[in-house]
Amino acid sequence: MSGGPETDASSVAARATPEERVAEDRAGEDRAAESAPEKHDEKPAAPVQSRPPRPAPPPKRPALAVVVDERGLEAAIKRFKRLVMEEGILKEMKRHEYYEKPGERRRRKRREAIRRRRRQEARARSREYD
């Protein structure tokens, strides 16, 4: 290089005053606005879906209701506890107490399925011997 003053655009912009730079920026915006089409004339672009939509959530279960009748409060509490246990509500609450990673969830479901299958096979075998 010859060591003389450089004439590229970056060096010219560096020597310009802040007011001149602001004026240049505004002029550039005006030129860009003239060439750009109006926003309200354009049709909205269709959203790009990168993954399939999530399935609908399962239908909500009806609320558990236990009526206190002539048998008293203790019997109603017993019935309520039995319903909660059968529905698996406590197990579900404990499972949602902490975040479960997707891989952990898959492993847990696989273990539960194996356990169910073994129980069914054991019941079937015990019925054969009866």
C-alpha positions in Angstrom: 0.0 0.0 0.0 1.2 3.5 -0.7 0.5 4.9 2.7 -1.7 7.6 1.4 -5.2 8.4 2.5 -7.6 5.6 2.0 -10.7 6.3 0.0 -13.0 3.4 0.8 -16.5 4.0 2.3 -15.6 2.9 5.9 -12.8 5.4 6.2 -15.0 8.2 4.8 -17.7 7.3 7.3 -15.2 7.3 10.1 -14.1 10.9 9.2 -17.8 12.2 8.9 -19.4 14.0 11.8 -22.2 12.3 13.7 -24.7 14.7 12.1 -23.6 13.8 8.6 -23.8 10.0 9.5 -27.4 10.5 10.8 -28.3 12.3 7.6 -26.8 9.5 5.5 -28.7 6.9 7.5 -32.0 8.7 7.0 -31.4 9.1 3.3 -30.7 5.4 3.0 -33.9 4.6 4.9 -35.9 6.8 2.6 -34.5 5.1 -0.4 -35.2 1.6 1.1 -38.8 2.7 2.0 -39.4 3.9 -1.6 -38.3 0.6 -3.1 -40.1 -1.6 -0.5 -43.7 -2.6 -1.2 -46.4 -1.4 1.2 -47.0 -3.8 4.1 -50.8 -3.7 3.8 -50.7 -4.7 0.2 -48.9 -8.0 0.9 -50.7 -11.2 1.8 -49.6 -12.6 5.1 -47.1 -15.4 4.7 -48.2 -18.9 5.7 -46.6 -20.0 8.9 -43.8 -22.5 8.5 -44.3 -25.6 10.7 -41.1 -27.3 11.6 -42.8 -30.2 13.4 -46.3 -31.7 13.5 -48.9 -30.1 15.8 -49.3 -31.6 19.2 -52.1 -34.0 19.8 -55.2 -32.8 21.7 -55.0 -33.2 25.5 -56.9 -36.2 26.9 -60.4 -35.4 28.0 -60.7 -34.3 31.6 -62.0 -36.8 34.2 -65.1 -35.9 36.1 -64.3 -34.6 39.6 -64.3 -37.1 42.4 -67.3 -36.6 44.7 -68.1 -38.4 47.9 -71.4 -37.7 49.7 -71.6 -38.0 53.4 -74.7 -40.1 54.1 -76.1 -41.8 57.2 -73.0 -43.9 57.6 -71.1 -40.7 58.7 -67.9 -38.8 57.9 -65.5 -41.6 58.6 -67.1 -43.9 56.0 -67.1 -41.1 53.5 -63.4 -40.4 54.1 -62.7 -44.2 53.6 -64.6 -44.2 50.3 -62.8 -41.0 49.2 -59.4 -42.6 49.9 -60.3 -45.7 48.1 -61.4 -43.7 45.0 -58.2 -41.7 45.0 -56.1 -44.8 45.2 -58.0 -46.5 42.4 -57.8 -43.5 40.2 -54.0 -43.2 40.8 -54.3 -39.5 41.7 -51.6 -39.6 44.4 -49.2 -41.5 42.2 -49.8 -38.9 39.5 -49.2 -36.0 41.9 -46.0 -37.5 43.2 -44.8 -38.1 39.6 -45.4 -34.4 38.7 -43.7 -33.2 41.8 -40.4 -32.9 39.9 -39.6 -32.5 36.2 -39.1 -35.8 34.5 -36.8 -35.8 31.4 -38.3 -37.4 28.3 -35.7 -40.2 28.4 -36.6 -40.9 32.0 -40.3 -40.9 31.2 -39.7 -43.5 28.4 -37.7 -45.7 30.7 -40.3 -45.5 33.4 -43.1 -46.3 31.0 -41.2 -49.2 29.6 -40.5 -50.6 33.1 -44.2 -50.2 34.0 -45.3 -52.0 30.8 -42.9 -54.9 31.5 -44.2 -55.1 35.1 -47.9 -55.1 33.9 -47.1 -57.8 31.3 -45.4 -60.0 34.0 -48.3 -59.7 36.3 -50.8 -60.6 33.5 -48.7 -63.7 32.6 -48.4 -64.7 36.3 -52.2 -64.4 36.7 -52.8 -66.4 33.6 -50.4 -69.1 34.8 -52.1 -69.3 38.2 -55.5 -69.6 36.5 -54.2 -72.5 34.5 -53.3 -74.4 37.6 -56.6 -73.8 39.4 
